[in-house]
Amino acid sequence: MNVEEQLTDFRNFLFVCWKHLKLPDPTPIQYEIAEWMQNGPKRGVIQGFRGVGKSWICSAYVVHQLYLDPQKNILVVSASKTRADDFSTFTLRLIHEMPILAHLQPKDKQRFSKISFDVGPATASHAPSVKSLGITSQLTGSRADLIVADDVEVPNNSATQGMRDKLSEQVKEFEAILKPDDDCKVLFLGTPQCEDSIYNKLVEREYSSQIWTAKKITPQRNEKVYKSKVSDICVTSDKKHVGDATEPTRFSDIDLAEREVSYGRSGFAMQFMLDPKLSDMDKFPLKVNDLVVMDIDGETAPEKVVWAQVPENTWDDSVPNVGFTGDRFYRPMKIVGDYIPFTGSVMSIDPSGRGKDETSWAVVKMLNGFLFVVDCGGTQGGYNEHTLKTLALKAHEHKTNAIIIESNFGDGMFSEIFKPYLEKVHPCSLEEVRHNIQKERRIIDVMEPVLNQHRLVIDPKVIKLDYESCQKYPLESQLRYQLIYQLSRITGQKGSLTHDDRLDALAMAVQYWVDQMAQDADTKRTERKEDMLNDELRKLADSYYNRKGGRSSPNWLK
C-alpha cells in the first residue's frame, strides 16, 4: 500500500499532521475521536474534556476531507465569528505548510482569506471550499457537504432559557444548508454548559453522541448519568482504577487534581467530566427534594410535619416529576399532633396580558408556620369571562380569606374587572401588590428559606393537575409552563425562565404568610395543649363548685 492509500485513513493523516506540528504521537483517545469523525454517524455530537484536542483534530479532519475530495464545501460555525475564523485560519496554515497538501493551495483567481477560501483543484462554485461564520451570522444562503459546529454553546449564549431556545432554533438552519448527498455530515464539538444543553437536545433529534471524560468512570455511572454514551476507553469495572486519568501521558492524576481544586468541583465536573448536573445543582437554588408532598384535607392539617430524605419516603411515578435527574418527591417521615383547622387561606393571582403568558393562581393555607399548597395552575386568556369565573370558583372552593393580585401591569384594571365576579361567588377581601425588584431574585428570596426549612407542603393532586394542564400546549413548550419545572430551573439571572407565571403566583402567596412564618410549630402545639388543659380544668372546677351551692370558680381558674 502506497502513502496516498495509507492517508485515506484519517488516523494515519492525523499522525502525519501531529508530526508536522512537532506534537507527541496522538493518544488513544485522539485516535478514537479521529475514527469517530471519519466513520461515525451523519449527525454526530463529540463531547470531549477540555484540552483533549477535539478542535485541532477537527481542523485536521477538514483538511483531510478536502485532501480526499477537493470539490467538497465545508462550513465552520462557532459561537463567535472570531473563534470560527481561528479554526479556518489554522486549517489554511496546514494546507500551506504541509508538503503533501501543496496541491490544495488556493490559486490566484480563487477566494483566499481566513473568512473563506477555495482549494486549488476546486471548480467554480457559489460556496467556498471552507467558510467560517459565527452562529449569529447570516447562515441562510450557505451550502455545505460538511458542517462543523465547534463550541457553538458557550455561557454567553446559553445562560437563560430564552438564549437556549434561540440557539436551538439557529442550529436547525443547518438542515437547510446541508446538501442532500448521502455522505454529507454535521458534526458538533463542544462541552455542555448546563443540564438543558443544546447537545442533549440534539440527541433527542436523532443525533448520535460520544463522550470522552478526563477520568475513568464505572459502567454504572456511564449508564445512569451519561446514558451509556461514554467511550469504552473511559470506562472501567476495576474499582482500583475508577478516577484514574484517561490520558495519563498528557494529564496526570496530580494535574487533574490540581485542576479540580482550581476550577472547583462543579466547574471540573462540567469542563472535564462532561457532567453539567453538579454545576446545575449549585446554579439552581430551589430544590424539588425540599418539598413535602402529602395528601391535604381542605379543612384541617396536622400540627407538625417532619421531613426526611430517606428512600422509603419517596413517591413513585404516580406523581410526575419534571425536576432534574436524581430529584425526588418525599412524603413526610412523621406526622406530629392532631389534625386541626387551618389558620387561614390566601389566593394569589398573577394576571397576564394577551401574549403567551398565563393568568396563574395559587391557593396556600397556613397552620403553625407550615404552608400547604392546595391548588396552583394557570390558563391563557387574561381577562375573558371564563378565566374570571374560574378564579372566583377557585376562591369559593378553597374558602379563601383574602385574595392578592399583582398590579404591575394594567394599573389595577384586573382587580376592577374581577370584583363583580368575586362578589357574586365568594365575597372576601381583595388586595393588590406591586413589585419593584427583579422578579427572579424576588421569587428566590421568598421561596428558598421556606423550602430549606421544609415548611412548604404540596398536595400530589396539585402536581398531577399542573402536569396534565400543560399537555394542551405544543410539545416543545409543555415543560416550561409547569410549576415544578419553573421551580427547579429558576436562577437569579434575569430571563432565566421563558415562563414563570405559576411559580410567581406561588411566591406571592408564600410572601403573604412570611410574616407569620416565624411561629414555631412546637410552641404553637404546646400552647394549644395548655389551652385545652385549662378548658378542662375550668369545666371541672365549674362542675365542682356548682355542686357545692352554686359558688363560682376561684379567680386563678378564670
N, C-alpha and C positions, 0 to 999 in steps of 0.2 A: 504494500500500500504506500503510495507516494505522499508527500507532505500535504498537498491540496486535499486529498481524500481524508487524511487524518484530521485536518482542520474543519471538516464538516461537522465533527462532534464539538459542540461548544465548550466542553470541558477542556479539550486539548487547546482550543483557541484561547481560553481563559488563562491557561498555563503560560502560553506564549506572551500574552499581554502582561501578566504579572512579572515575567522575566524582563520584559522591555522596561517596565516601570521600576525595576530593581526592588521588587517586593518579595517576601518569602513565598514559598510554594503555597498555592491555595489550600485551605484547610478542608477537612471532610465536609463540614457544613457548607462552605462556599462552593465546593463541587456539587453538593446536593441541590443547592439553590440554582446553580447553573443548569443542572439536569432538569429541574422542575420548570425553569423558564423555557427551555427548548422543547421539551416533550410533554409538558404539563397541559392542563385544560385550556380551552379557548378563552375562558373567562376565569382569571385567577387572581388571588389575593396573597401576596407574600408578606408575612409579618415576621421580621427578624429583629433581634435585640439591637440596641444602639451600638454601633461600631462593628457590626458583623460584615459590613461592606456591601450591602444589597444595592445601593445606588451605583457604586463603582462596577459591580458585576453587571448591573443592567446597562450601563453605558457600553461596556464591552459587548453585551448581548445585542444592542442596537447596531454596533459596527459589524458584528458577525452576521446579522440578518442582511445587511447591505452587501457584505462580502459574498454571501450565498446568492443573493438576488438584488442587484443594483437598481432594479425597477420598483422596489418597494417604497412606499411613502410612510413615514413614521412620525407620529405626533407625540411630543413630550409635554406633559401638563404637571405643574406643581402649584402649591398654594400661592406662591408669589411668582411674578414674571422673572425676577432676579434668580430665583432658585432654578427655574426651568432653563434659563439662559446658561447658568453654570453647568448644567447637565449637558446641553448641546455643545457648549464650548469644549468641555472635556472630550466629548465624542469626536469633535472635529480635530482636536490635537492628536488623538490616537491615529486618525487617518493620515495626518501629515507626518507623524514621527515614526510610524512603524513601516519598515520597508515592504512587507508583504501586502500593505494596503495602499501602496503608491498609486495604483491604477484607479483608486476611488477619489483621488483629489479633484476638487471642482475645476472645471475649465474656465477660460476667460469669459465666455458668454453665459455661464451658468450663475445661479444665485450663490453668493458666498459671504455669509455673515453668521454671527453667533445666534441670531434670531432664526434664520432659516438658510439652509444650503442644499445644494444638489451634489451628488457624487458623479464622477466623470462619465461612466457608461450610461447614466440615466437619460432617457429620452425626454423630450419636451412635455411638460405637464403643468397644470394649474397648481398642483400640490408639490411642494419641495420634497426632497428626499428626507430631510429632517427639519422639523419645525418645533419651536418651543413657545408655550403660552402659559400664562397664569390661569388658574381655574376661573377667575372672574373676567377673563378676557373674552373677546368675541370668538366663540367656538364655532358658531354657525358658519357654514360655507367650507369648512375644512374637510378633507378626505384622507383616510389613512388605512393602511393594511395592519399596522401595529400601533396601539395607543398605550403609552407608558404613563401612568399616573403616579408620580413619585412624591410622596408626602403631601397629598392634597388636603389631608386633615391635620390641622395644627391648632393649638389652643385659641388663637385669634379668630378662627372661623368655626369653632365648634363649642364655644363656651355656653351658649344658650340654645334652647330648643328651636327658636326661630333661625338661628345660624345653621344648626344641623339640618333643618328642613330645607333651607336654601341650598346648602351644599349637596344634599341628596338629589335635589332637582337638577342641579348643574351637571352632575356626573351622568345623569340619564341621557344627556345630549350625546354622550359617546356612542350610543347605539345608532344614532343618525349619522355620525361621522364615519363609522366603520364601514369598509367596503363589504359587499355581500359574498366575497370569496370564502371558500371553506377553510383556508389556512390563516384567515385574519384573526387577530388576537387582541384582547385587552388585559393589561397587567397592572395591578395596583401594588405599590410598595409603600409600606408605612408602619407606624406604631399607633395603636389606638389611644385616643386622648380622653375617653370617657366610656362608661358602660354602654351608652346609647351610640356607640361609634358607627360611623358610616361603613366600616369594614364588616361589622356584624350585620348591618342591613343588606350589604351586598351578598352575603351568604344566603339570606332569605330570597334573593333574586337569582338563585341558581348559580352563583359564583362558587368556585372551589377555593378553599383557603388552606394554607400550610403555615405552621408556626415553628420558629426556632427560638428557644429560650436560652438565656445565658447560663442557667443552672439546670442540672438534671432533676426531673420530677418523677413521681411514681405513676404507674399506669392508672391507678385510681383517680389521682388528681387530673391526669390527662382527660379521663372520661368525664369527670364531674365538672371541672372548671373550664376546660378547653374543648369539650365536646369531641375528644379524640382527634384533634387537628394538629397536635404537636408531632413533629418528626420523630421517628424511632431513635434517631441519634441522641435526642434529648430526653429519652425516657429510660428508666432503669427499674428493675424489680429488686435489685440488691439494695437493701436499706443502708448499707455502709457507704454507698456512692450517691445516695439522694442528696442533692445540694452541691455536688461537685461541679466544677466549671465544665461546660460543654466544649469550650475551645481553650484548653489549658495552655497551649503554646502562645496564645495571644492575650488571654485574660486569666490570670491565675486565681486560685481561691482567695488569696490575700488581696489581690487587686479588686476583685468583686466585692469583698467585704468592705474595703475602703470606700468604694463607690456607693455601697448601700448606706454607709454612715453619712456620706456627703449628700446623697440625694434624699435621704430619708426613706423610711420603709415603704410608704405609698408611692413615692416617685420611682424608687427602684423597681417596685412591683410592676409599674406600668411601662417604664422605659427598657428594662432588661428582662423581665419575666412575661411581658406582654399580657399582664393581667390587670385591667383597669379597675376591677371591683374594689380592691382595697383602697385605691385612691378615691373612688366614688363614696365609700363608706365615710371617709374623712370630709369629703366635699358636701355631702347631703346631711344636714343636721337632724332632720326629723326621721325617726326610725319606725317602721311598721312593727318591729319587735316590741316596742314600748307600749303599744295599745293593749288594753284589756278587753277581750272580746267575750261577751256573755249575753244570754237572753235577758232582756229588760222588760219588766212589767210596766204598764202605763201609769200605775198609781203609786207603787211602792218600790223600794230598793233596799238592799242590805246596808246596815250601818257602816260596815267597813269591808273593803275588797282587798285581798292580799295577792300580789302578783309575784310570779317566779318563772324564770325562763328555763323550764325543765321539759324534756322530750314528751313526757306523759301528758303535759298540758296543751300540746299543740293541736290546732284544728286540722281536720283532714281537708280533702279537696272540695268538700261541700261548700266551703267558703272561698270564693275565687280570690286569689292573691296575685296582684299585679306589681308587687314590690320587687326589689332586687332579688337575684338568686341567693338563696340562703335565708331570706327574711321569712319569718313565721308569725302567724297569729297565735296568741296564747290565751287559754282560759284562766280564770283566777285559780290560784293554788288553794285558796281558802276563803270562805265567806264567814265573817265575824258579826255576831249580833243578830237582832231581829230585822224583819222587813218592815219599814215604816214609811209613811208618806214623804214624798219629795218636799223640799223646802220651797221650790218654785220651778217655773218652766219659762224659758225665753225662746223666741223665734227670731232669727236674723234673716234679712233679705238683702241680696246684692243684685239690684236691677241691672238689666242690660239694655243696650240700645237696639239698633236694627242690624248689627253685624253678626258675626259668628259666635259671639259670647252668649252665655246663657243667663237667664234670670235664675239665680240659685238661692236656696234656703237651707237653713239648718235649725233643728229644734234640739236644745240642750237643757236637761233638767239637772238640778243640783241637790246634793244631800251630803252633809258632813264634810264638805270640801272635795267631794268626788263629783265629777261631771259625767253625765250619762247622755250619750248621743242616741236619740230615739228616732231621728229622721234627718235625712240630708239628701238633697237632689238638685236637679236643675232642669230647665226647659227653655226652649227657644221661643221667641215671641214676646218680647219685653213688656208691652203694655196692652196686649189683647185681652179680651174678656175671659177666655179660657184660663190664661195664666193667673189673672186676678182672683177668679173663683177658686182655682186650685189652692192658692196660697191662703185664702180665707178659710177654706175647709181644713187645711192642714193645721191652722191655728186652733180651730174648734176641736179637731180630733185629739190634739195633744194638750188641750186646756191651758194654753199659754197665758201667763200673767202679763207679759209685755212683748211687744214686737219692736225690733230695732231695724232701721233701714238706712243703708248708706246713701247719702245725699250728694256725693261729689259730682255726679252727673245729673243734669236736669233741674238743679236747684230746688229739690224737694217736690218736683212735679209728680213723681211716682207716688209719694205719700198721699197727696191730694186726690189722685185718681183712685187709690186703693181704699181710702177711708169708707166710702159708701158701701163697698162690698164687705168690708170687715164689720161694719155696724150691723148689717143685716144678719150675719152668720155668727160672729163671735166678738162682741164689743170688748175691747181691752185697751190698755194704754199703748200708744204708738210714739216712738221716739226716733229722731234722726241723728245719725252720727256722721261726722266729717273727718276725713283723714288727710294729713298734710305731710306725711313722711313716706319714704319709698315703700311700696306695697310688700315686696318680698321680705325686706328687713322687718317690717311691722309684723307680718304673719309669723315669721320665725321667732321673734322676741316673745310673742304671745304663746305660741304652741310649744316651744321647746321645753320650758320649765315644767309645764303640765305633763308632757309626755315623759320627761326624765323621772318625774316622781310617780309615774304610773297611776295618775289620777283621772285619765280620760278613758271612760268605759264606752264601748260601742256595741250596739246590737248586731249580731251577724246578719239579720234581715236587712239592715241598712246597707251593709257591704254588698249583699247579693243584689238588691234593687239598684244600687249605684252601678254595678257592673251591667245588669240587664238593660237598664235605661239607656245605656250608651251604644247598644248594638244597632240602633237605628241610624247611627252616623256612618259615614264612609269608613271602610276598613282601616285606612291609614290614620284616621282621626279618633277612633273609638277610645284608645287608651288615654289620650290627652284630656278627655272630658271627665275622666273618672277621679273621684275623690282620693282614693288610695294611691293612684299613680301620681297625682299632684302633690300629695303629702310627702311621698318618698323621693320626689325628684326636684323639689324646690331648693334653690340655693340663694345666697344673699345677693347674687348678681342680678341687676335689673334685666328683665326679659328672659329669665331662666326657664319660664314655662310659657308655652303658647296660650294655654287656657288655665286660669287659676280660680275660676268663679266659685266652685263648690268649696274649695279649701278656704277661700276668703270669707265666705259666709260662715263656715265653721269657726274660723278665727274670731269673727265678730261676736259670735255667741259666747265663745270661751272668754273673750275680753270682758263681756258683761259681768261674768261671775268672778273675774280675777280678784276683785277687792275682797270677796268673801272666801277666797281660796285659802286664806291663812288659818281658817278654822281647822283645828286638829280633830281627826275622826275619833281618836281615843278619848279626848277630852269631852267632846260632844256626847259620846256614848255614856261616859261616866256621869255627866250632868243629867242625862235623861234617866239613868237608873236611880240617881238621887231624888229626882223629882217624883218618879214612880213610888219610891220608898216613902217619901214624905206624904204623898197622897194616901198610901195605905195606912200609915201611922195616924194621919188625921182622921180617916174613916173609923179606925179602931177606937181612937180617943172619943170621937163624937158618939159612937155607939155605947162606950163605957159610961160616959158622963150622962147620957140620956137616960140610962137605966138607973142612975143614982139621983134622979129627981129633976132631970132637965137642965142641970148645970151646963154651962158652956165649957169648951175645951180651954186649957191653960194657954197663956199668950205664946209660949215657946213653940206651940204646935200651929200657930196661925201664920 
